[in-house]
Amino acid sequence: MKAEAQKHDRLKADASIAEQEESPLVWSARWSLTTRILAVNILAVALLAGGFYYLDTYRSRLVDTRIEVMKDQLAMLDSALEAARPDQRATLIREFTAATESRLRFYGADGRRVSDSFASGPATYTLRDPELQPWKRDAARAMDRGIDWIVGAPSYPDFEEPRIDRAESWPEVVEAQASGLAASRFRYAPERTPLLSAARVVDLETPQTVLMTLNARDITRTVRAERFRLAVVILVVLMASVLLSLFLARTIVRPLRRLARAAVRVRLGRAREVVVPRLPSRRDEIGTLARALSDMTQALRERIDAGEHFAADVTHELKNPIASVRSAIEGLGRVTSDEQRAQLLRIADEDVRRLDRLVSDISEASRVDAQLSRTLFEPVDVGIMIESMLAARAARVEAGTPHPRVAFARPRKGTTVVMGDGHRLERAIDNVIDNAISFSPADGLVCVSATRLGDEVHVKVDDDGPGIEPAQRDAIFRRFHSERPPGEAFGRHSGLGLAIARTIVEGHSGTISAKDRDDAKPGASLLITLPARDGGHEAA
């Protein structure tokens, strides 16, 4: 019960880890790998395109700075006009508008325009008609509107020259007259360049309000130039990103598709015909995956072959006792004497018992590998286990029955501890001992020992039998191996004992082999090697 609970907890923990490692894809579950790579890289370029937001902020700072400069210039003009003689003011205004490329208008307290720099001198800027400009300008303005819409730039009114030029026609002039402080406005000229205005009350002979307007084409040129540079950079980065994404997708997706096609062919049952590409030139995760799939396919082929051979061997082994039983049953109807009838029944009984042993051993051999893969290994003291097993075997031997003796050199407690399934290990060692007993004479001696050597535990079983030819030392571990000692009754062994023992030992990361005895006496020696448990004591 404890082992089952531990096994359940382990499976539950493994499932939890698998769920954590395999995070579900929600919004991109239907996307191909190429599309995901392109989307991720284009997203990075889109983040770079966020620089347009910065350019909108940059333009706003330029406009705010220019308006503040205009207010400072009006303050300096106020001081200059106040200090100048009346006959010098017209010259001062012309020089001011020429230096600042602006237009000045003065309004009296009654709202009438007193003077205009464009009326008394040459115009310092000209509002251009968009209808008369080439299509490139229209495209530039359309692009400006589109970018402003994307970045959510504030909407500013368009500039229109008032039909009646009075103070109340200009909100900034009205605001300046009401507050006594400088006021400003931002408008778009017809060609969509910033037209900035600032108003301020000046004290001459009578209080007047001066309106300064400026067409800041340089701000538009600067922002467009920066946008063009940023667009060129984004376009280059986008092209490079797409090309790199396609290259990356090519190097990842194409081998994955090859592996997927091979896996599908394996799934469809053509594993023997499929060559899974190993991609030896790749040292990355794709190459590791390819080689793992190739090895897995090879292991699958070997498992299929082993299953087919096992099925063929089972069929062959079952045919003989079945045929013998059938012959005995058919003969019962033809014989007349009780002695012959008893002999046939005895033959049938022996064959049925042989069939029972075969079925039990075949069942054990077919499921031992799968059961070991699901078993939770625990510390097992091999010395104590063998001692208990031999005591139980001795109790089953009938008194007076000829039987080889079994001697066991018991190791010191705790020196032969391994990690494994005690029940399976006991079955493997019992099969080896049973094989040694079957080849030993009735007065023979089977010697069993368990020792710790370095990081390994060695279990050795020596018998007094005829020994094993070097050419047969690997064959004896194959299923249904039929080499038996002379004089043994037919059908007493299924030929699966040592095969099951090897499966169990290899399932514990160990090895089993046959050799001559170390003391040069006649007989065979079978050696089981298992990895010792970490932290075990060294044998004396």
Backbone torsions as a table, in degrees:
resi	resn	phi	psi	omega
1	MET	NA	-39.8	179.8
2	LYS	-64.9	-42.8	179.5
3	ALA	-63.6	-40.5	178.7
4	GLU	-63.2	-40.6	179.1
5	ALA	-64.4	-42.0	178.5
6	GLN	-64.6	-40.5	178.6
7	LYS	-62.5	-42.1	178.4
8	HIS	-63.5	-43.3	179.0
9	ASP	-63.3	-39.3	-180.0
10	ARG	-65.4	-44.7	179.0
11	LEU	-62.9	-37.9	178.3
12	LYS	-65.5	-40.6	178.6
13	ALA	-66.6	-40.5	178.4
14	ASP	-63.4	-40.2	178.7
15	ALA	-65.1	-39.2	178.5
16	SER	-64.2	-42.3	178.5
17	ILE	-64.2	-41.0	179.9
18	ALA	-62.7	-39.1	178.3
19	GLU	-66.0	-37.2	178.8
20	GLN	-68.8	-38.5	-178.6
21	GLU	-73.0	-30.7	-177.3
22	GLU	-101.2	81.0	178.3
23	SER	-73.8	134.0	-175.8
24	PRO	-71.2	145.1	174.7
25	LEU	-94.6	121.4	-175.5
26	VAL	-96.4	-70.0	-173.5
27	TRP	-78.3	-20.0	-177.3
28	SER	-112.0	18.4	-173.8
29	ALA	-64.5	-30.1	-176.6
30	ARG	-93.7	-1.2	-177.4
31	TRP	-82.8	144.2	172.6
32	SER	-75.9	165.9	-179.1
33	LEU	-64.3	-38.3	177.6
34	THR	-61.2	-44.2	179.7
35	THR	-62.9	-38.6	179.7
36	ARG	-66.5	-41.6	178.9
37	ILE	-62.8	-45.1	178.0
38	LEU	-62.1	-42.1	-178.3
39	ALA	-63.0	-43.0	-179.4
40	VAL	-64.3	-44.0	-178.1
41	ASN	-71.2	-37.6	177.7
42	ILE	-68.6	-32.5	176.0
43	LEU	-61.0	-39.4	176.9
44	ALA	-62.8	-38.9	177.1
45	VAL	-66.9	-37.9	178.0
46	ALA	-62.0	-36.4	175.8
47	LEU	-64.5	-36.3	175.6
48	LEU	-64.6	-35.8	178.3
49	ALA	-64.7	-14.6	174.8
50	GLY	-61.3	-8.6	175.6
51	GLY	-61.7	-21.4	177.3
52	PHE	-64.3	-31.3	175.2
53	TYR	-63.6	-40.8	178.1
54	TYR	-63.0	-39.1	179.8
55	LEU	-65.1	-34.6	176.1
56	ASP	-64.6	-42.3	176.2
57	THR	-64.7	-37.5	178.8
58	TYR	-62.8	-41.9	178.1
59	ARG	-65.5	-41.1	178.8
60	SER	-61.6	-39.2	178.0
61	ARG	-66.7	-37.9	177.2
62	LEU	-62.5	-43.9	179.6
63	VAL	-64.3	-45.5	-179.7
64	ASP	-62.8	-41.0	179.3
65	THR	-64.3	-42.4	-179.5
66	ARG	-65.1	-37.6	178.6
67	ILE	-66.1	-41.8	177.6
68	GLU	-63.1	-38.2	177.0
69	VAL	-63.8	-41.2	178.7
70	MET	-61.8	-40.4	178.6
71	LYS	-64.5	-41.2	178.0
72	ASP	-65.2	-38.4	178.5
73	GLN	-64.9	-38.8	177.1
74	LEU	-65.5	-36.7	177.2
75	ALA	-63.6	-42.6	177.8
76	MET	-67.1	-37.1	176.9
77	LEU	-63.0	-39.9	177.9
78	ASP	-59.0	-45.7	179.7
79	SER	-65.6	-40.1	-179.5
80	ALA	-66.9	-42.6	179.9
81	LEU	-65.7	-37.7	-179.8
82	GLU	-65.9	-35.2	-178.3
83	ALA	-83.7	-19.6	-176.4
84	ALA	-83.7	156.4	175.1
85	ARG	-73.6	155.1	-179.1
86	PRO	-54.7	-36.0	-177.7
87	ASP	-76.3	-11.4	179.2
88	GLN	-95.4	-11.2	-172.8
89	ARG	-68.5	-38.8	179.9
90	ALA	-62.6	-41.5	178.3
91	THR	-66.0	-40.8	179.9
92	LEU	-62.4	-40.2	-179.6
93	ILE	-67.5	-40.6	178.5
94	ARG	-62.5	-44.6	179.7
95	GLU	-64.4	-37.4	-179.6
96	PHE	-65.3	-48.3	-178.3
97	THR	-67.4	-33.9	178.2
98	ALA	-67.9	-39.2	-178.8
99	ALA	-71.4	-36.2	-176.7
100	THR	-98.6	-3.6	-177.4
101	GLU	52.6	46.9	-176.3
102	SER	-123.4	177.1	177.2
103	ARG	-125.2	132.8	-179.2
104	LEU	-115.1	134.4	174.3
105	ARG	-130.7	137.8	-179.2
106	PHE	-114.5	134.0	-179.3
107	TYR	-123.5	138.4	179.6
108	GLY	-81.7	179.8	-179.0
109	ALA	-64.6	-26.1	-179.2
110	ASP	-85.1	-1.3	176.7
111	GLY	94.9	-7.6	179.7
112	ARG	-77.7	147.8	176.8
113	ARG	-75.0	126.3	-177.5
114	VAL	-88.2	-44.1	-178.5
115	SER	-153.5	162.1	-179.0
116	ASP	-144.8	129.1	-177.3
117	SER	-66.8	-27.2	178.4
118	PHE	-73.2	-24.0	179.1
119	ALA	-82.5	-30.3	-177.3
120	SER	-97.8	-3.7	-177.9
121	GLY	-160.3	-178.1	-179.0
122	PRO	-69.8	151.0	178.4
123	ALA	-71.6	132.7	-178.6
124	THR	-89.5	-15.5	173.2
125	TYR	-148.3	160.1	-177.9
126	THR	-131.0	129.8	175.6
127	LEU	-82.4	117.1	-173.6
128	ARG	-86.0	145.8	179.1
129	ASP	-84.7	119.9	-178.8
130	PRO	-60.7	-27.3	-177.9
131	GLU	-66.8	-22.1	-177.0
132	LEU	-97.0	1.0	-177.6
133	GLN	-95.8	158.7	-178.7
134	PRO	-69.6	167.7	-175.3
135	TRP	-64.8	-24.5	178.9
136	LYS	-61.8	-37.3	177.6
137	ARG	-66.6	-39.7	177.5
138	ASP	-62.5	-41.0	178.6
139	ALA	-64.3	-40.4	178.7
140	ALA	-63.5	-42.2	179.3
141	ARG	-67.1	-38.5	176.8
142	ALA	-62.8	-40.1	178.1
143	MET	-65.2	-39.2	177.4
144	ASP	-60.8	-44.7	-179.7
145	ARG	-64.0	-41.3	179.5
146	GLY	-62.6	-45.7	179.7
147	ILE	-65.5	-40.0	177.5
148	ASP	-61.6	-37.0	178.9
149	TRP	-68.5	-40.0	-178.9
150	ILE	-64.8	-45.7	-176.1
151	VAL	-84.0	-4.1	178.7
152	GLY	70.9	39.2	179.4
153	ALA	-68.0	146.5	178.5
154	PRO	-62.6	148.5	-179.5
155	SER	-89.8	128.1	179.6
156	TYR	-112.7	148.9	-178.9
157	PRO	-71.6	158.0	175.0
158	ASP	-83.7	148.1	-178.7
159	PHE	-83.6	133.8	173.2
160	GLU	-135.3	128.4	178.4
161	GLU	-68.7	125.6	-178.8
162	PRO	-64.8	141.6	179.0
163	ARG	-68.3	-34.5	174.8
164	ILE	-116.7	111.4	-173.7
165	ASP	-84.7	94.5	176.6
166	ARG	-129.1	168.6	-176.9
167	ALA	-61.7	-38.6	-177.7
168	GLU	-71.1	-9.6	176.5
169	SER	-76.9	-11.4	-177.1
170	TRP	-120.1	111.7	-178.5
171	PRO	-60.3	-33.0	-179.8
172	GLU	-69.5	-31.5	177.5
173	VAL	-69.9	-42.9	178.4
174	VAL	-62.3	-40.8	179.6
175	GLU	-65.5	-41.6	179.4
176	ALA	-65.9	-40.7	178.3
177	GLN	-64.8	-35.8	-177.4
178	ALA	-75.9	-38.0	-174.8
179	SER	-98.0	-20.6	-175.8
180	GLY	77.0	5.6	179.4
181	LEU	-113.7	164.5	179.4
182	ALA	-69.6	141.1	178.6
183	ALA	-130.2	155.1	-176.3
184	SER	-143.7	164.5	177.1
185	ARG	-145.8	154.1	174.9
186	PHE	-119.5	126.4	176.3
187	ARG	-135.5	163.5	174.7
188	TYR	-100.2	129.5	174.0
189	ALA	-69.4	166.7	-179.4
190	PRO	-54.7	-34.1	179.1
191	GLU	-87.0	10.7	177.2
192	ARG	65.8	41.2	169.8
193	THR	-107.5	152.2	-177.7
194	PRO	-64.4	126.8	171.7
195	LEU	-111.7	109.3	-174.9
196	LEU	-101.4	144.1	179.0
197	SER	-138.9	147.3	177.1
198	ALA	-143.6	139.2	-177.8
199	ALA	-124.5	147.0	-178.8
200	ARG	-154.4	142.2	176.8
201	VAL	-82.0	127.8	178.3
202	VAL	-118.3	149.3	-179.7
203	ASP	-104.1	107.4	171.9
204	LEU	-110.1	-139.1	173.8
205	GLU	-62.6	-36.1	174.2
206	THR	-130.8	150.1	179.1
207	PRO	-61.6	131.2	178.1
208	GLN	-132.9	160.9	176.6
209	THR	-114.8	124.7	-179.6
210	VAL	-100.4	134.0	177.8
211	LEU	-113.3	121.1	178.5
212	MET	-108.7	121.5	177.4
213	THR	-116.8	147.1	-174.4
214	LEU	-147.8	128.1	175.6
215	ASN	-94.4	99.8	-173.6
216	ALA	-86.8	72.5	178.2
217	ARG	-66.1	-27.5	-176.9
218	ASP	-64.3	-29.8	177.6
219	ILE	-66.1	-43.7	178.4
220	THR	-63.4	-43.6	179.1
221	ARG	-61.4	-41.7	-179.6
222	THR	-64.2	-46.3	-178.4
223	VAL	-65.8	-41.7	179.4
224	ARG	-64.6	-38.8	178.8
225	ALA	-63.3	-42.5	178.1
226	GLU	-66.6	-38.4	177.2
227	ARG	-64.4	-39.3	179.1
228	PHE	-63.9	-43.7	178.9
229	ARG	-62.6	-43.2	179.7
230	LEU	-64.9	-38.8	178.9
231	ALA	-64.9	-39.4	177.7
232	VAL	-63.1	-43.9	179.3
233	VAL	-62.5	-44.1	-179.6
234	ILE	-63.9	-40.8	-179.8
235	LEU	-63.7	-43.7	178.9
236	VAL	-64.4	-45.0	179.4
237	VAL	-64.1	-38.4	179.3
238	LEU	-64.2	-44.6	179.0
239	MET	-63.3	-44.6	178.6
240	ALA	-63.3	-39.5	-179.3
241	SER	-65.6	-42.2	179.7
242	VAL	-65.1	-44.7	179.8
243	LEU	-63.0	-44.0	178.6
244	LEU	-66.0	-36.6	178.5
245	SER	-64.5	-43.2	178.5
246	LEU	-65.4	-38.6	177.1
247	PHE	-64.0	-44.7	179.3
248	LEU	-63.9	-42.0	178.3
249	ALA	-64.1	-37.4	179.4
250	ARG	-63.8	-43.6	-177.8
251	THR	-74.4	-18.2	-179.6
252	ILE	-103.4	-48.4	-171.5
253	VAL	-72.0	-42.0	-176.3
254	ARG	-60.9	-49.5	177.1
255	PRO	-64.6	-33.2	177.6
256	LEU	-65.1	-37.8	177.6
257	ARG	-66.5	-39.6	176.6
258	ARG	-60.8	-44.0	178.9
259	LEU	-65.8	-38.6	179.7
260	ALA	-65.2	-41.4	178.1
261	ARG	-63.4	-41.9	177.6
262	ALA	-62.9	-41.2	179.4
263	ALA	-64.3	-37.1	178.1
264	VAL	-65.2	-40.7	179.0
265	ARG	-65.4	-37.1	175.6
266	VAL	-63.9	-42.4	-179.4
267	ARG	-63.9	-32.1	-179.1
268	LEU	-78.1	0.1	173.1
269	GLY	97.6	13.1	179.0
270	ARG	-109.4	43.6	-175.1
271	ALA	-62.5	-34.5	-177.7
272	ARG	-69.3	-24.8	-177.2
273	GLU	-91.8	-11.2	-172.3
274	VAL	-94.1	133.0	172.0
275	VAL	-110.5	105.4	-179.9
276	VAL	-75.3	122.5	-177.8
277	PRO	-62.6	132.9	-179.0
278	ARG	-91.8	-16.0	178.9
279	LEU	48.2	62.3	-175.3
280	PRO	-66.3	-22.6	-178.2
281	SER	-77.0	-13.3	-178.5
282	ARG	-95.6	130.0	179.7
283	ARG	-110.2	13.1	-178.8
284	ASP	-98.5	-166.8	-176.9
285	GLU	-65.2	-31.0	178.6
286	ILE	-64.9	-43.7	177.5
287	GLY	-62.6	-41.0	177.5
288	THR	-61.7	-42.0	178.2
289	LEU	-63.7	-43.1	-179.1
290	ALA	-61.6	-45.3	-179.4
291	ARG	-68.2	-34.6	177.3
292	ALA	-65.9	-41.5	178.2
293	LEU	-66.6	-39.0	178.0
294	SER	-62.7	-45.1	178.4
295	ASP	-64.2	-39.1	179.2
296	MET	-63.9	-41.0	178.4
297	THR	-64.5	-41.0	178.0
298	GLN	-62.6	-42.5	177.4
299	ALA	-63.1	-37.1	177.8
300	LEU	-64.1	-42.2	177.4
301	ARG	-60.6	-44.9	179.9
302	GLU	-63.1	-38.0	179.6
303	ARG	-67.7	-38.6	177.4
304	ILE	-64.6	-45.0	178.7
305	ASP	-61.0	-43.4	179.8
306	ALA	-62.5	-40.2	178.1
307	GLY	-64.0	-40.9	178.5
308	GLU	-66.2	-42.9	178.5
309	HIS	-64.0	-40.5	-179.9
310	PHE	-62.9	-42.5	178.7
311	ALA	-63.0	-40.8	178.3
312	ALA	-64.7	-42.3	179.5
313	ASP	-64.8	-41.5	178.8
314	VAL	-60.7	-45.4	179.0
315	THR	-58.8	-44.0	-179.5
316	HIS	-63.9	-44.0	-177.0
317	GLU	-69.4	-31.7	-178.4
318	LEU	-80.2	-23.6	-176.9
319	LYS	-64.1	-41.6	-175.8
320	ASN	-61.9	-54.5	179.3
321	PRO	-65.7	-32.1	178.4
322	ILE	-66.3	-42.6	178.7
323	ALA	-64.3	-38.7	179.8
324	SER	-65.6	-43.1	178.5
325	VAL	-62.3	-43.1	-179.2
326	ARG	-62.8	-42.1	178.3
327	SER	-63.1	-40.9	179.6
328	ALA	-64.1	-40.6	-179.2
329	ILE	-67.5	-41.7	178.7
330	GLU	-65.7	-35.3	-180.0
331	GLY	-70.3	-25.3	179.7
332	LEU	-60.1	-30.9	-178.6
333	GLY	-80.2	-11.2	-176.6
334	ARG	-107.1	-25.1	-178.0
335	VAL	-80.5	156.0	-178.1
336	THR	-118.2	-25.5	-176.3
337	SER	-85.9	148.9	178.2
338	ASP	-66.3	-33.1	-179.0
339	GLU	-65.3	-45.5	178.2
340	GLN	-65.4	-38.7	179.6
341	ARG	-64.1	-40.5	178.4
342	ALA	-66.1	-38.6	179.0
343	GLN	-64.6	-43.3	178.7
344	LEU	-64.0	-39.8	178.4
345	LEU	-64.9	-37.4	178.0
346	ARG	-64.8	-41.1	177.4
347	ILE	-63.7	-43.3	179.4
348	ALA	-63.1	-39.7	179.4
349	ASP	-64.2	-42.6	179.2
350	GLU	-64.3	-40.0	179.8
351	ASP	-67.6	-37.6	177.6
352	VAL	-65.0	-41.6	177.3
353	ARG	-63.4	-39.2	177.8
354	ARG	-63.1	-42.0	177.1
355	LEU	-61.1	-40.9	179.8
356	ASP	-62.6	-43.3	178.1
357	ARG	-64.0	-41.9	179.9
358	LEU	-61.5	-46.1	-178.6
359	VAL	-63.4	-42.3	179.2
360	SER	-63.3	-46.2	-179.6
361	ASP	-68.4	-38.0	177.8
362	ILE	-63.8	-42.6	177.8
363	SER	-61.3	-42.7	178.8
364	GLU	-64.1	-44.9	-178.2
365	ALA	-65.8	-32.5	-175.3
366	SER	-77.9	-25.7	-175.7
367	ARG	-112.0	-4.8	-176.1
368	VAL	-65.6	-39.1	-178.4
369	ASP	-63.7	-46.3	-179.0
370	ALA	-65.9	-38.2	-179.3
371	GLN	-67.5	-38.0	178.4
372	LEU	-62.2	-35.0	-178.7
373	SER	-68.4	-18.1	-179.4
374	ARG	-108.5	2.8	-175.3
375	THR	-87.6	138.9	175.6
376	LEU	-87.3	113.6	-177.5
377	PHE	-73.0	143.4	179.1
378	GLU	-133.3	161.7	177.6
379	PRO	-63.0	132.0	-179.6
380	VAL	-131.1	124.6	174.9
381	ASP	-87.0	105.9	-174.7
382	VAL	-62.4	-37.1	-179.9
383	GLY	-60.8	-48.8	179.2
384	ILE	-64.4	-39.0	-178.8
385	MET	-63.3	-45.0	-179.8
386	ILE	-66.1	-38.7	179.5
387	GLU	-62.0	-43.8	178.8
388	SER	-66.7	-39.8	-178.3
389	MET	-64.9	-43.1	-179.5
390	LEU	-69.1	-32.9	177.2
391	ALA	-65.4	-41.0	178.2
392	ALA	-67.3	-37.7	178.4
393	ARG	-64.7	-41.7	179.9
394	ALA	-64.0	-34.3	-179.7
395	ALA	-69.7	-23.6	-178.6
396	ARG	-85.7	-15.5	-177.8
397	VAL	-75.0	127.8	-179.3
398	GLU	-72.7	140.8	180.0
399	ALA	-64.2	136.7	179.3
400	GLY	84.3	-6.3	178.7
401	THR	-81.1	129.4	177.5
402	PRO	-62.1	128.1	-175.4
403	HIS	-158.1	133.8	177.4
404	PRO	-59.9	143.1	176.6
405	ARG	-79.0	150.9	179.1
406	VAL	-121.0	121.6	178.7
407	ALA	-112.0	137.1	-177.8
408	PHE	-127.8	125.0	174.9
409	ALA	-89.1	96.2	-174.2
410	ARG	-71.3	127.7	179.0
411	PRO	-79.1	170.1	176.6
412	ARG	-66.9	141.4	-175.9
413	LYS	-59.1	133.9	176.3
414	GLY	88.4	-2.7	-178.1
415	THR	-90.6	-18.1	-176.4
416	THR	-120.8	50.5	-179.5
417	VAL	-91.8	130.8	176.6
418	VAL	-127.6	165.4	174.2
419	MET	-97.9	122.4	-179.3
420	GLY	-179.9	-169.5	177.4
421	ASP	-98.4	110.4	-175.4
422	GLY	-58.4	-39.9	-178.7
423	HIS	-64.3	-43.2	-178.7
424	ARG	-69.8	-42.7	178.4
425	LEU	-61.9	-38.8	177.6
426	GLU	-63.6	-38.9	178.6
427	ARG	-64.5	-41.9	-179.1
428	ALA	-64.0	-48.2	-178.8
429	ILE	-67.5	-37.1	178.0
430	ASP	-63.4	-38.3	177.2
431	ASN	-64.3	-40.1	179.4
432	VAL	-66.2	-43.4	178.4
433	ILE	-64.7	-40.7	179.3
434	ASP	-63.1	-38.3	177.2
435	ASN	-64.5	-42.0	179.4
436	ALA	-64.6	-39.6	179.6
437	ILE	-65.4	-39.4	-177.2
438	SER	-66.6	-26.7	179.9
439	PHE	-94.5	-8.4	-178.9
440	SER	-91.2	148.3	176.4
441	PRO	-68.0	165.9	-175.9
442	ALA	-60.6	-30.0	179.0
443	ASP	-100.4	15.8	-177.4
444	GLY	-80.0	179.9	-178.4
445	LEU	-133.6	126.9	174.8
446	VAL	-104.3	120.7	-177.9
447	CYS	-103.0	126.7	179.6
448	VAL	-118.6	134.5	178.3
449	SER	-139.9	151.4	175.9
450	ALA	-135.7	122.0	-176.7
451	THR	-136.6	157.3	175.5
452	ARG	-105.3	121.0	177.7
453	LEU	-125.3	104.3	-179.3
454	GLY	64.7	-122.1	-179.3
455	ASP	-98.0	17.5	-176.9
456	GLU	-130.3	153.0	172.8
457	VAL	-111.8	124.5	-178.8
458	HIS	-106.8	127.1	174.0
459	VAL	-114.6	117.0	-176.3
460	LYS	-118.4	136.7	179.1
461	VAL	-126.3	115.0	179.1
462	ASP	-107.6	137.4	177.9
463	ASP	-121.6	172.4	179.0
464	ASP	-103.9	23.6	-176.8
465	GLY	-79.6	-167.1	-177.4
466	PRO	-74.5	-8.2	-177.0
467	GLY	88.0	177.2	-176.6
468	ILE	-124.6	129.1	176.6
469	GLU	-64.0	142.9	-179.2
470	PRO	-54.1	-35.5	-178.4
471	ALA	-70.4	-18.0	-177.1
472	GLN	-102.7	1.3	-172.6
473	ARG	-72.1	-18.7	173.6
474	ASP	-96.3	-30.7	-176.7
475	ALA	-68.2	-27.6	-176.2
476	ILE	-65.1	-18.0	-179.4
477	PHE	-93.5	3.2	177.1
478	ARG	-83.3	156.3	-178.9
479	ARG	-68.0	139.1	176.5
480	PHE	63.1	29.1	174.5
481	HIS	-66.4	130.7	-167.0
482	SER	-110.6	14.5	177.8
483	GLU	-75.0	111.5	-177.3
484	ARG	-122.4	157.6	179.6
485	PRO	-66.3	150.0	179.8
486	PRO	-60.2	141.9	175.7
487	GLY	87.3	-7.1	-179.6
488	GLU	-76.8	138.1	179.2
489	ALA	-61.6	141.0	-178.0
490	PHE	-67.1	137.0	175.5
491	GLY	87.3	4.3	-179.5
492	ARG	-70.2	-25.2	-179.6
493	HIS	-129.2	145.9	-176.7
494	SER	-86.6	-13.6	-175.9
495	GLY	80.7	14.3	-178.7
496	LEU	-111.8	-5.7	-174.1
497	GLY	-60.7	-53.5	-178.7
498	LEU	-71.1	-30.2	176.3
499	ALA	-64.5	-42.3	177.1
500	ILE	-65.8	-39.8	178.8
501	ALA	-61.0	-44.0	179.4
502	ARG	-64.0	-41.2	179.1
503	THR	-60.4	-43.2	-179.6
504	ILE	-67.1	-44.7	-178.6
505	VAL	-63.7	-45.7	179.0
506	GLU	-66.6	-29.0	174.4
507	GLY	-67.5	-17.7	175.5
508	HIS	-101.7	20.0	179.5
509	SER	61.7	31.6	178.7
510	GLY	-114.1	-174.5	178.9
511	THR	-135.2	157.2	174.9
512	ILE	-137.9	135.6	-176.1
513	SER	-147.9	162.9	179.3
514	ALA	-119.2	144.0	179.1
515	LYS	-157.4	-179.9	174.8
516	ASP	-76.9	159.7	179.1
517	ARG	-67.4	146.5	-179.3
518	ASP	-68.6	-26.2	-178.2
519	ASP	-88.9	9.3	176.9
520	ALA	65.5	12.5	176.9
521	LYS	-80.9	160.1	177.0
522	PRO	-62.0	147.3	179.2
523	GLY	128.1	178.9	-179.0
524	ALA	-117.8	157.8	177.9
525	SER	-130.9	122.1	177.1
526	LEU	-107.8	127.9	-174.9
527	LEU	-116.6	125.2	174.3
528	ILE	-107.1	126.9	179.3
529	THR	-116.9	124.8	-179.4
530	LEU	-126.9	145.4	176.3
531	PRO	-68.6	130.7	-179.2
532	ALA	-74.2	154.9	176.8
533	ARG	-69.4	138.0	178.8
534	ASP	-61.4	138.3	177.6
535	GLY	87.9	4.0	178.6
536	GLY	-72.0	161.3	179.4
537	HIS	-80.2	146.8	174.9
538	GLU	-73.3	143.0	178.1
539	ALA	-71.5	146.9	179.6
540	ALA	-69.2	NA	NA
